[in-house]
Amino acid sequence: MLRGAALRVTRPRVAVLSAVHDHPHADTASIIGIVRDALGEVSHQAVYDVLRALTTAGLVRCIQPPGSAARYESRVGDNHHHVVCRSCGAIADVDCAVGTTPCLTASDDHGFAIDEAEVIYWGLCPACSTTTPTL
C-alpha cells in the first residue's frame, strides 16, 4: 500500500497504518499508544507526521465529529457516513442511504461540483441505550 502511494516503507508508517486498520476510528492518542506498544519509543510528532502523510496519500481518512478529537479510519474511496454515540462517543460506519434521501442533494450548490456529502447520525449505542435513561 505504501509503495503504491509513492511513500517509503518505514517501521513507523507500517505501524501507524496497521494501527488504523486494526482500530477504526481511533484518535491520535490511541494510535500513539498502539504504535509505541509495537515499536517502543516513537515521538508524538513522528506519528502526527505519518498520519498526515497517510491522509494526504489517501490511505487513511481523518474524521472529526463535533465535540470529538480527530479520528482516523482506513475505509477510504467511498462516500460512507458515521453514527456517533452521544454518551460514550463510539463511532461506527454507515453506508450511504439508498432510495429517496432528503438532504443529500443540496438545494443550492452555489456552483460547486459536489462529489461527497458528509452525514453524521447521532444517538445512543446499544450498550449505552440499555444503561442511560432516555431524555
FIKOLZA-1660 file (N, C-alpha, C; in steps of 0.1 Angstrom, whole numbers, plus 5000, padded with zeros to 4 digits):
% residues 135
   i   px   py   pz ch aa at
   1 5008 4988 5000  A  M  N
   1 5000 5000 5000  A  M CA
   1 5009 5013 5000  A  M  C
   2 5019 5013 5009  A  L  N
   2 5027 5025 5010  A  L CA
   2 5035 5027 4996  A  L  C
   3 5041 5017 4991  A  R  N
   3 5048 5019 4978  A  R CA
   3 5038 5023 4967  A  R  C
   4 5026 5017 4967  A  G  N
   4 5016 5021 4957  A  G CA
   4 5012 5035 4958  A  G  C
   5 5014 5041 4970  A  A  N
   5 5011 5056 4972  A  A CA
   5 5023 5064 4971  A  A  C
   6 5034 5058 4966  A  A  N
   6 5047 5065 4964  A  A CA
   6 5053 5070 4978  A  A  C
   7 5050 5062 4988  A  L  N
   7 5056 5065 5001  A  L CA
   7 5067 5054 5005  A  L  C
   8 5078 5059 5011  A  R  N
   8 5088 5049 5015  A  R CA
   8 5082 5040 5026  A  R  C
   9 5086 5028 5026  A  V  N
   9 5081 5019 5037  A  V CA
   9 5091 5020 5049  A  V  C
  10 5085 5025 5060  A  T  N
  10 5093 5027 5072  A  T CA
  10 5085 5020 5083  A  T  C
  11 5092 5016 5094  A  R  N
  11 5086 5009 5105  A  R CA
  11 5075 5018 5111  A  R  C
  12 5077 5031 5113  A  P  N
  12 5066 5039 5119  A  P CA
  12 5054 5040 5109  A  P  C
  13 5056 5041 5096  A  R  N
  13 5045 5041 5087  A  R CA
  13 5037 5028 5087  A  R  C
  14 5044 5017 5087  A  V  N
  14 5037 5004 5087  A  V CA
  14 5029 5003 5100  A  V  C
  15 5035 5007 5112  A  A  N
  15 5029 5005 5125  A  A CA
  15 5016 5014 5125  A  A  C
  16 5017 5026 5121  A  V  N
  16 5006 5035 5121  A  V CA
  16 4995 5030 5112  A  V  C
  17 4998 5026 5100  A  L  N
  17 4988 5021 5091  A  L CA
  17 4982 5009 5096  A  L  C
  18 4989 5000 5102  A  S  N
  18 4984 4988 5109  A  S CA
  18 4974 4992 5120  A  S  C
  19 4978 5001 5128  A  A  N
  19 4970 5006 5140  A  A CA
  19 4957 5011 5135  A  A  C
  20 4957 5019 5124  A  V  N
  20 4944 5025 5119  A  V CA
  20 4936 5014 5113  A  V  C
  21 4942 5004 5106  A  H  N
  21 4934 4993 5101  A  H CA
  21 4928 4984 5112  A  H  C
  22 4935 4982 5122  A  D  N
  22 4931 4973 5133  A  D CA
  22 4922 4980 5143  A  D  C
  23 4922 4993 5143  A  H  N
  23 4914 5001 5153  A  H CA
  23 4907 5013 5146  A  H  C
  24 4896 5009 5138  A  P  N
  24 4889 5020 5131  A  P CA
  24 4884 5031 5141  A  P  C
  25 4885 5043 5136  A  H  N
  25 4880 5055 5143  A  H CA
  25 4888 5058 5156  A  H  C
  26 4901 5053 5157  A  A  N
  26 4909 5056 5168  A  A CA
  26 4914 5071 5167  A  A  C
  27 4916 5077 5179  A  D  N
  27 4921 5090 5179  A  D CA
  27 4936 5090 5180  A  D  C
  28 4943 5101 5178  A  T  N
  28 4957 5101 5177  A  T CA
  28 4964 5096 5190  A  T  C
  29 4959 5099 5202  A  A  N
  29 4965 5094 5214  A  A CA
  29 4965 5079 5214  A  A  C
  30 4954 5073 5210  A  S  N
  30 4953 5058 5210  A  S CA
  30 4962 5052 5200  A  S  C
  31 4963 5059 5188  A  I  N
  31 4973 5054 5178  A  I CA
  31 4987 5055 5183  A  I  C
  32 4990 5065 5190  A  I  N
  32 5004 5067 5195  A  I CA
  32 5007 5055 5205  A  I  C
  33 4997 5052 5214  A  G  N
  33 4999 5041 5223  A  G CA
  33 5001 5028 5216  A  G  C
  34 4993 5025 5206  A  I  N
  34 4994 5013 5198  A  I CA
  34 5007 5011 5191  A  I  C
  35 5011 5022 5185  A  V  N
  35 5024 5022 5178  A  V CA
  35 5036 5021 5188  A  V  C
  36 5035 5027 5199  A  R  N
  36 5046 5025 5209  A  R CA
  36 5046 5011 5215  A  R  C
  37 5035 5005 5216  A  D  N
  37 5034 4991 5221  A  D CA
  37 5041 4982 5210  A  D  C
  38 5040 4985 5198  A  A  N
  38 5046 4977 5187  A  A CA
  38 5061 4980 5185  A  A  C
  39 5064 4993 5186  A  L  N
  39 5078 4997 5182  A  L CA
  39 5087 5002 5194  A  L  C
  40 5081 5004 5205  A  G  N
  40 5089 5011 5215  A  G CA
  40 5087 5026 5214  A  G  C
  41 5097 5033 5218  A  E  N
  41 5096 5048 5218  A  E CA
  41 5095 5054 5204  A  E  C
  42 5084 5060 5201  A  V  N
  42 5082 5068 5189  A  V CA
  42 5076 5081 5193  A  V  C
  43 5081 5092 5188  A  S  N
  43 5076 5105 5192  A  S CA
  43 5062 5108 5187  A  S  C
  44 5055 5117 5195  A  H  N
  44 5042 5122 5191  A  H CA
  44 5043 5127 5176  A  H  C
  45 5053 5136 5174  A  Q  N
  45 5055 5143 5161  A  Q CA
  45 5056 5133 5150  A  Q  C
  46 5063 5122 5152  A  A  N
  46 5065 5112 5142  A  A CA
  46 5052 5106 5138  A  A  C
  47 5043 5103 5148  A  V  N
  47 5030 5097 5145  A  V CA
  47 5021 5107 5138  A  V  C
  48 5022 5120 5142  A  Y  N
  48 5014 5130 5136  A  Y CA
  48 5018 5132 5121  A  Y  C
  49 5032 5132 5119  A  D  N
  49 5037 5133 5105  A  D CA
  49 5033 5121 5096  A  D  C
  50 5033 5109 5102  A  V  N
  50 5029 5097 5094  A  V CA
  50 5014 5098 5091  A  V  C
  51 5006 5102 5101  A  L  N
  51 4991 5103 5099  A  L CA
  51 4988 5113 5088  A  L  C
  52 4996 5125 5088  A  R  N
  52 4994 5135 5078  A  R CA
  52 4998 5129 5064  A  R  C
  53 5009 5122 5063  A  A  N
  53 5013 5116 5050  A  A CA
  53 5003 5106 5045  A  A  C
  54 4999 5097 5054  A  L  N
  54 4989 5087 5050  A  L CA
  54 4976 5093 5046  A  L  C
  55 4972 5104 5052  A  T  N
  55 4959 5111 5049  A  T CA
  55 4961 5118 5035  A  T  C
  56 4972 5125 5033  A  T  N
  56 4975 5131 5021  A  T CA
  56 4975 5121 5009  A  T  C
  57 4981 5110 5012  A  A  N
  57 4982 5099 5001  A  A CA
  57 4969 5092 4999  A  A  C
  58 4959 5095 5007  A  G  N
  58 4946 5088 5006  A  G CA
  58 4945 5074 5011  A  G  C
  59 4955 5070 5020  A  L  N
  59 4955 5057 5025  A  L CA
  59 4946 5056 5038  A  L  C
  60 4945 5067 5045  A  V  N
  60 4936 5068 5056  A  V CA
  60 4927 5081 5055  A  V  C
  61 4917 5081 5062  A  R  N
  61 4908 5093 5062  A  R CA
  61 4906 5098 5076  A  R  C
  62 4907 5111 5078  A  C  N
  62 4905 5118 5091  A  C CA
  62 4891 5123 5092  A  C  C
  63 4884 5119 5102  A  I  N
  63 4871 5124 5105  A  I CA
  63 4871 5131 5119  A  I  C
  64 4863 5141 5120  A  Q  N
  64 4862 5148 5133  A  Q CA
  64 4848 5152 5136  A  Q  C
  65 4840 5143 5142  A  P  N
  65 4827 5147 5146  A  P CA
  65 4827 5159 5156  A  P  C
  66 4817 5168 5156  A  P  N
  66 4817 5179 5165  A  P CA
  66 4819 5174 5180  A  P  C
  67 4827 5180 5187  A  G  N
  67 4830 5176 5201  A  G CA
  67 4839 5165 5203  A  G  C
  68 4845 5160 5192  A  S  N
  68 4854 5148 5193  A  S CA
  68 4868 5152 5188  A  S  C
  69 4878 5145 5192  A  A  N
  69 4891 5146 5187  A  A CA
  69 4891 5140 5173  A  A  C
  70 4901 5144 5165  A  A  N
  70 4903 5138 5151  A  A CA
  70 4904 5123 5153  A  A  C
  71 4897 5116 5144  A  R  N
  71 4897 5101 5144  A  R CA
  71 4902 5097 5130  A  R  C
  72 4908 5085 5129  A  Y  N
  72 4913 5080 5116  A  Y CA
  72 4907 5066 5113  A  Y  C
  73 4905 5064 5100  A  E  N
  73 4900 5052 5096  A  E CA
  73 4906 5048 5082  A  E  C
  74 4906 5035 5080  A  S  N
  74 4913 5030 5067  A  S CA
  74 4902 5028 5056  A  S  C
  75 4890 5030 5059  A  R  N
  75 4880 5029 5049  A  R CA
  75 4880 5042 5041  A  R  C
  76 4886 5041 5029  A  V  N
  76 4887 5053 5020  A  V CA
  76 4881 5049 5006  A  V  C
  77 4878 5059 4998  A  G  N
  77 4874 5056 4985  A  G CA
  77 4860 5054 4983  A  G  C
  78 4852 5055 4993  A  D  N
  78 4837 5055 4992  A  D CA
  78 4831 5066 5000  A  D  C
  79 4819 5070 4997  A  N  N
  79 4813 5081 5004  A  N CA
  79 4804 5074 5015  A  N  C
  80 4810 5070 5026  A  H  N
  80 4802 5065 5037  A  H CA
  80 4801 5075 5048  A  H  C
  81 4792 5072 5057  A  H  N
  81 4789 5082 5068  A  H CA
  81 4792 5075 5082  A  H  C
  82 4788 5082 5092  A  H  N
  82 4791 5077 5106  A  H CA
  82 4779 5079 5115  A  H  C
  83 4778 5070 5125  A  V  N
  83 4769 5071 5136  A  V CA
  83 4777 5072 5149  A  V  C
  84 4774 5082 5157  A  V  N
  84 4782 5085 5169  A  V CA
  84 4773 5084 5181  A  V  C
  85 4778 5078 5191  A  C  N
  85 4770 5077 5204  A  C CA
  85 4772 5090 5212  A  C  C
  86 4761 5095 5216  A  R  N
  86 4761 5108 5223  A  R CA
  86 4767 5106 5238  A  R  C
  87 4766 5093 5242  A  S  N
  87 4771 5091 5256  A  S CA
  87 4785 5087 5257  A  S  C
  88 4790 5077 5250  A  C  N
  88 4803 5072 5251  A  C CA
  88 4812 5076 5240  A  C  C
  89 4807 5081 5229  A  G  N
  89 4815 5086 5218  A  G CA
  89 4818 5075 5208  A  G  C
  90 4813 5063 5209  A  A  N
  90 4816 5052 5200  A  A CA
  90 4812 5056 5186  A  A  C
  91 4819 5052 5176  A  I  N
  91 4817 5056 5162  A  I CA
  91 4816 5043 5154  A  I  C
  92 4806 5043 5145  A  A  N
  92 4805 5031 5135  A  A CA
  92 4803 5037 5121  A  A  C
  93 4807 5029 5111  A  D  N
  93 4805 5033 5097  A  D CA
  93 4790 5030 5094  A  D  C
  94 4785 5039 5085  A  V  N
  94 4771 5037 5079  A  V CA
  94 4772 5039 5064  A  V  C
  95 4768 5029 5057  A  D  N
  95 4768 5031 5042  A  D CA
  95 4758 5042 5039  A  D  C
  96 4760 5048 5027  A  C  N
  96 4750 5058 5022  A  C CA
  96 4736 5053 5022  A  C  C
  97 4727 5062 5025  A  A  N
  97 4713 5058 5024  A  A CA
  97 4709 5055 5009  A  A  C
  98 4700 5047 5007  A  V  N
  98 4696 5043 4993  A  V CA
  98 4681 5048 4992  A  V  C
  99 4677 5049 4979  A  G  N
  99 4663 5054 4977  A  G CA
  99 4662 5069 4978  A  G  C
 100 4651 5074 4981  A  T  N
 100 4649 5088 4983  A  T CA
 100 4656 5093 4996  A  T  C
 101 4666 5102 4994  A  T  N
 101 4673 5106 5006  A  T CA
 101 4673 5121 5007  A  T  C
 102 4665 5126 5016  A  P  N
 102 4665 5141 5018  A  P CA
 102 4678 5146 5023  A  P  C
 103 4681 5158 5020  A  C  N
 103 4693 5165 5025  A  C CA
 103 4706 5160 5018  A  C  C
 104 4706 5150 5010  A  L  N
 104 4719 5146 5003  A  L CA
 104 4721 5153 4990  A  L  C
 105 4710 5159 4985  A  T  N
 105 4712 5168 4973  A  T CA
 105 4710 5182 4978  A  T  C
 106 4720 5190 4976  A  A  N
 106 4719 5204 4980  A  A CA
 106 4708 5212 4973  A  A  C
 107 4701 5220 4981  A  S  N
 107 4691 5228 4975  A  S CA
 107 4696 5239 4966  A  S  C
 108 4709 5243 4969  A  D  N
 108 4716 5253 4961  A  D CA
 108 4730 5249 4962  A  D  C
 109 4736 5245 4951  A  D  N
 109 4750 5241 4951  A  D CA
 109 4760 5252 4949  A  D  C
 110 4755 5264 4948  A  H  N
 110 4763 5277 4946  A  H CA
 110 4774 5275 4936  A  H  C
 111 4772 5267 4926  A  G  N
 111 4781 5265 4915  A  G CA
 111 4792 5254 4918  A  G  C
 112 4791 5248 4930  A  F  N
 112 4801 5238 4933  A  F CA
 112 4798 5225 4925  A  F  C
 113 4808 5218 4922  A  A  N
 113 4806 5204 4916  A  A CA
 113 4807 5195 4928  A  A  C
 114 4796 5192 4935  A  I  N
 114 4796 5184 4947  A  I CA
 114 4798 5169 4944  A  I  C
 115 4808 5163 4951  A  D  N
 115 4811 5149 4949  A  D CA
 115 4810 5141 4961  A  D  C
 116 4807 5147 4973  A  E  N
 116 4806 5140 4985  A  E CA
 116 4797 5147 4995  A  E  C
 117 4789 5140 5003  A  A  N
 117 4781 5145 5013  A  A CA
 117 4786 5139 5026  A  A  C
 118 4787 5147 5037  A  E  N
 118 4792 5141 5050  A  E CA
 118 4780 5142 5059  A  E  C
 119 4776 5130 5064  A  V  N
 119 4764 5130 5073  A  V CA
 119 4769 5123 5085  A  V  C
 120 4765 5128 5097  A  I  N
 120 4767 5122 5110  A  I CA
 120 4754 5119 5116  A  I  C
 121 4751 5107 5119  A  Y  N
 121 4740 5103 5127  A  Y CA
 121 4743 5103 5142  A  Y  C
 122 4735 5108 5150  A  W  N
 122 4738 5108 5164  A  W CA
 122 4727 5100 5172  A  W  C
 123 4731 5093 5183  A  G  N
 123 4722 5086 5191  A  G CA
 123 4729 5079 5202  A  G  C
 124 4723 5068 5207  A  L  N
 124 4730 5060 5217  A  L CA
 124 4733 5047 5212  A  L  C
 125 4745 5042 5214  A  C  N
 125 4749 5029 5210  A  C CA
 125 4741 5018 5218  A  C  C
 126 4742 5006 5214  A  P  N
 126 4734 4995 5221  A  P CA
 126 4738 4994 5236  A  P  C
 127 4751 4995 5239  A  A  N
 127 4755 4994 5253  A  A CA
 127 4749 5006 5262  A  A  C
 128 4750 5018 5256  A  C  N
 128 4746 5030 5263  A  C CA
 128 4730 5031 5264  A  C  C
 129 4724 5026 5254  A  S  N
 129 4709 5027 5254  A  S CA
 129 4703 5019 5264  A  S  C
 130 4710 5008 5269  A  T  N
 130 4704 5000 5280  A  T CA
 130 4708 5005 5294  A  T  C
 131 4718 5014 5294  A  T  N
 131 4723 5019 5307  A  T CA
 131 4720 5033 5310  A  T  C
 132 4716 5041 5299  A  T  N
 132 4714 5055 5300  A  T CA
 132 4699 5058 5299  A  T  C
 133 4693 5065 5309  A  P  N
 133 4679 5068 5308  A  P CA
 133 4676 5077 5296  A  P  C
 134 4665 5075 5289  A  T  N
 134 4662 5084 5278  A  T CA
 134 4659 5097 5282  A  T  C
 135 4662 5107 5274  A  L  N
 135 4660 5121 5277  A  L CA
 135 4646 5126 5273  A  L  C
% end
